């Protein structure tokens, strides 16, 4: 089964926020896509970061949800390449490991990101919807 889901350009969904999920774990992609779609978002997903980049278009997505550690290309590098295509797209990173946020803030391209842009897997459905909605609406956590 191909887990790289084609980009959804359906004009009937113009008011819905569009999220691109890139994670090399097919189960996570399917689960997140279902969670977002059940909560009123449009979600596309790819398990191959290179393919996601090849299909990425400026202005198509409101938010990128990228796994940090992937085999072909990590989430940080993918984000850097996608920002060359669309400077305005928002991003949130997923990680399954403990991370030192301050270490990431020292990386030149990411010093402007807030802690809210990093979510730890596994994450409850309600929590990810709350966090992503907050990012899309520029709401920060307490």
Secondary structure by P-SEA (a helix, b strand, c coil): cccccccccccccccbbbbbbbcccaaaaaaaaaaaaaabbbbbbbccaaaaaaacccccccccccccccccccaaaaaaaaaaacccccbbbbbcccccaaaaaaccccccccccccccccccaaaaaaaaaaaaaccccc
